Amino acid sequence: MTILARTEQGAIEISEAALSQLVLRAAGQVEGGRVRKPRRGLHVDVADGRATVSLELAARRGVPLPDLAFEIQETVAGALERMCEVAVAAVDVSIEEIES
């Protein structure tokens, strides 16, 4: 479990699986790319209120790759900031495959 916050009432935690689902759904909203193998191609770490994400993507042929990567970075970071209230230190994107 990852602790998102501590309050007077106790800790607020989120499971690794829930963090991964959040990132997968956010990345899936972007047209033209997908996370390759979610169990191996997705890493999320939250420490001291800051998130670091690493994604391996498959991109659809013809999609401008820098634009795709930037949009996924923005979408994933926005989802984590909005839903988990954590600052996002980095969303590292690696395009590993081109699909036709």
Backbone bond lengths (Angstrom), bond angles and torsions (degrees), N, CA, C in turn:
res aa  C-N    CA-C-N  psi(-1)  N-CA   C-N-CA  omega(-1)  CA-C   N-CA-C  phi
1 M - - - 1.451 - - 1.526 109.48 -
2 T 1.302 114.86 145.69 1.452 121.64 177.17 1.521 108.44 -108.67
3 I 1.302 116.34 129.07 1.468 120.44 178.83 1.523 108.54 -84.32
4 L 1.331 115.56 122.39 1.459 121.05 177.70 1.524 110.81 -88.99
5 A 1.334 116.37 -36.06 1.463 120.20 -178.14 1.519 109.62 -160.46
6 R 1.303 115.01 157.12 1.462 121.82 171.25 1.524 106.84 -120.23
7 T 1.322 114.99 132.96 1.462 120.87 178.14 1.520 108.50 -124.65
8 E 1.313 115.81 177.25 1.466 119.64 176.34 1.522 110.94 -62.03
9 Q 1.324 116.87 -28.08 1.458 121.87 -178.80 1.525 112.90 -83.22
10 G 1.315 118.18 -14.90 1.455 121.39 -179.32 1.514 112.49 140.83
11 A 1.324 115.32 -165.31 1.466 121.10 -177.66 1.523 110.88 -94.32
12 I 1.323 115.54 148.88 1.460 122.34 172.84 1.524 105.52 -110.87
13 E 1.348 115.46 116.98 1.452 121.44 -175.25 1.523 110.94 -120.55
14 I 1.317 114.88 157.54 1.459 121.76 174.12 1.524 107.22 -136.28
15 S 1.317 116.17 139.89 1.468 119.76 -179.23 1.531 110.09 -75.42
16 E 1.328 114.82 157.88 1.466 120.73 175.81 1.532 110.31 -59.29
17 A 1.335 116.38 -38.69 1.468 120.68 -179.99 1.518 111.19 -64.01
18 A 1.320 117.50 -41.30 1.466 120.59 179.61 1.523 110.68 -67.29
19 L 1.331 117.91 -40.03 1.469 120.62 176.28 1.523 110.38 -61.21
20 S 1.325 116.13 -44.20 1.462 120.19 179.77 1.526 111.51 -63.01
21 Q 1.326 117.23 -41.88 1.465 120.95 178.37 1.519 110.89 -62.19
22 L 1.313 116.57 -41.23 1.463 120.86 179.09 1.527 110.40 -60.76
23 V 1.323 116.49 -46.10 1.464 120.84 -179.62 1.529 110.46 -66.72
24 L 1.332 117.60 -43.75 1.468 120.71 178.90 1.522 112.02 -59.58
25 R 1.318 116.33 -45.20 1.475 119.49 -179.91 1.515 111.50 -65.47
26 A 1.326 116.84 -40.28 1.469 119.63 178.55 1.522 110.26 -63.98
27 A 1.328 117.32 -46.91 1.467 120.60 179.71 1.526 110.65 -63.77
28 G 1.330 116.98 -35.27 1.457 121.51 -179.79 1.519 114.59 -68.17
29 Q 1.324 117.24 -15.28 1.468 120.95 177.61 1.517 112.17 -75.80
30 V 1.320 116.45 -15.64 1.465 120.61 -177.25 1.525 108.82 -89.88
31 E 1.301 115.93 123.78 1.462 123.47 -179.26 1.522 110.44 -69.09
32 G 1.330 116.52 131.24 1.454 121.12 171.99 1.515 115.90 104.88
33 G 1.322 117.62 -2.27 1.461 119.14 179.98 1.517 110.78 -148.30
34 R 1.320 114.93 163.52 1.460 121.00 175.80 1.511 108.35 -153.17
35 V 1.327 116.10 154.80 1.455 120.68 174.59 1.522 107.18 -71.78
36 R 1.312 116.82 127.81 1.471 121.79 -173.01 1.514 113.22 -60.25
37 K 1.279 117.47 -69.00 1.466 122.42 -177.37 1.517 106.14 -131.21
38 P 1.325 116.69 95.61 1.467 119.81 -171.64 1.527 114.81 -52.16
39 R 1.298 118.81 -33.58 1.470 118.91 -178.91 1.520 112.52 -72.91
40 R 1.332 116.40 -29.45 1.469 119.19 -179.31 1.516 112.66 -109.66
41 G 1.323 117.74 -28.74 1.455 120.97 -172.94 1.511 114.61 -98.40
42 L 1.329 117.38 18.20 1.459 121.30 -178.29 1.518 109.11 -141.05
43 H 1.319 115.92 123.82 1.464 121.15 177.00 1.522 108.02 -133.38
44 V 1.317 115.68 130.66 1.465 121.84 178.12 1.521 107.52 -127.67
45 D 1.319 116.16 128.83 1.459 121.09 177.90 1.525 107.77 -130.72
46 V 1.319 115.63 129.74 1.461 120.89 175.02 1.518 107.36 -121.43
47 A 1.326 116.11 121.01 1.456 121.54 178.41 1.526 108.43 -142.18
48 D 1.308 115.47 134.51 1.466 121.37 179.00 1.529 112.61 54.07
49 G 1.334 116.17 37.21 1.458 120.71 176.89 1.512 115.08 75.76
50 R 1.327 117.85 12.60 1.467 122.25 -179.95 1.520 109.27 -125.29
51 A 1.314 116.39 134.82 1.457 122.07 -178.22 1.527 110.68 -104.51
52 T 1.315 114.27 142.34 1.458 122.15 171.61 1.520 106.56 -127.48
53 V 1.333 115.54 129.65 1.465 121.48 -176.95 1.522 108.32 -123.86
54 S 1.320 115.66 141.46 1.454 122.06 174.28 1.528 107.74 -129.45
55 L 1.336 116.58 125.70 1.466 122.35 -176.86 1.524 110.90 -126.86
56 E 1.319 116.40 136.66 1.462 121.62 168.99 1.519 107.02 -104.71
57 L 1.323 116.59 125.03 1.457 121.29 -173.84 1.515 113.43 -114.22
58 A 1.319 113.82 153.52 1.451 122.60 163.90 1.530 105.23 -108.99
59 A 1.315 116.98 132.13 1.459 121.84 -178.51 1.523 109.84 -113.69
60 R 1.323 114.94 146.16 1.462 119.73 176.42 1.527 108.48 -75.79
61 R 1.318 115.84 137.45 1.464 121.26 179.33 1.522 109.70 -57.78
62 G 1.310 116.32 137.10 1.453 121.90 178.29 1.522 113.81 96.27
63 V 1.310 117.41 -13.05 1.465 121.05 179.36 1.533 107.90 -82.99
64 P 1.337 118.54 130.76 1.472 119.85 176.44 1.537 109.78 -61.86
65 L 1.312 116.52 115.15 1.457 121.74 -171.71 1.531 113.98 -63.36
66 P 1.339 120.08 -44.97 1.468 118.11 178.18 1.539 112.34 -61.28
67 D 1.339 116.32 -38.43 1.468 119.95 178.58 1.520 111.20 -64.77
68 L 1.333 116.43 -42.75 1.459 121.33 178.56 1.530 110.53 -60.88
69 A 1.317 116.25 -49.57 1.466 120.73 -178.45 1.528 110.77 -61.00
70 F 1.327 117.45 -44.72 1.463 120.53 -179.56 1.525 111.18 -63.16
71 E 1.334 117.58 -42.80 1.462 120.22 -179.75 1.534 111.38 -64.87
72 I 1.321 116.33 -38.97 1.473 119.34 176.64 1.530 110.29 -66.12
73 Q 1.320 117.68 -41.82 1.468 120.11 176.62 1.526 111.12 -57.44
74 E 1.312 116.18 -47.67 1.469 120.81 -178.59 1.526 111.90 -64.94
75 T 1.324 117.13 -42.76 1.465 121.71 -177.69 1.530 111.04 -67.40
76 V 1.319 117.07 -44.90 1.465 120.96 179.82 1.529 110.39 -65.84
77 A 1.321 117.03 -46.36 1.466 120.14 179.58 1.529 110.79 -60.50
78 G 1.324 116.73 -43.64 1.467 120.51 179.44 1.514 112.41 -61.71
79 A 1.331 117.27 -40.63 1.464 120.93 179.60 1.522 111.07 -65.41
80 L 1.321 117.32 -43.97 1.467 120.24 179.51 1.529 111.42 -65.41
81 E 1.325 116.17 -42.17 1.467 119.57 179.69 1.520 111.21 -65.24
82 R 1.313 116.70 -42.80 1.461 121.87 -176.61 1.529 111.89 -72.43
83 M 1.321 117.65 -46.01 1.464 120.56 -172.46 1.521 114.04 -89.11
84 C 1.336 117.87 -29.35 1.469 120.32 -176.99 1.527 112.66 -110.83
85 E 1.324 115.52 -9.21 1.469 121.47 -178.98 1.522 111.91 54.80
86 V 1.332 115.35 44.29 1.461 121.08 174.22 1.525 108.47 -116.20
87 A 1.318 115.46 148.50 1.460 119.96 172.44 1.525 107.54 -75.19
88 V 1.294 116.73 145.22 1.463 120.39 179.91 1.528 108.26 -106.00
89 A 1.331 114.88 115.23 1.459 120.74 179.86 1.524 110.86 -75.59
90 A 1.348 116.35 -40.09 1.465 119.64 -177.76 1.522 110.54 -163.14
91 V 1.330 114.57 145.57 1.464 121.99 167.24 1.526 104.30 -124.94
92 D 1.314 115.35 99.52 1.456 121.40 -178.64 1.522 109.20 -88.41
93 V 1.334 115.95 126.86 1.456 122.17 -176.41 1.530 108.66 -118.39
94 S 1.321 115.18 128.88 1.460 121.91 175.91 1.523 107.76 -122.55
95 I 1.327 116.34 120.02 1.466 120.21 178.57 1.524 106.73 -89.74
96 E 1.331 114.85 113.07 1.459 122.19 -171.90 1.527 113.90 -104.92
97 E 1.339 115.76 -12.70 1.474 118.70 -172.25 1.529 109.32 -154.75
98 I 1.317 116.00 144.29 1.459 122.69 173.79 1.524 107.00 -115.60
99 E 1.342 115.75 123.60 1.465 120.54 179.68 1.519 109.95 -101.46
100 S 1.328 116.24 145.27 1.464 118.76 179.70 1.503 111.23 -95.48
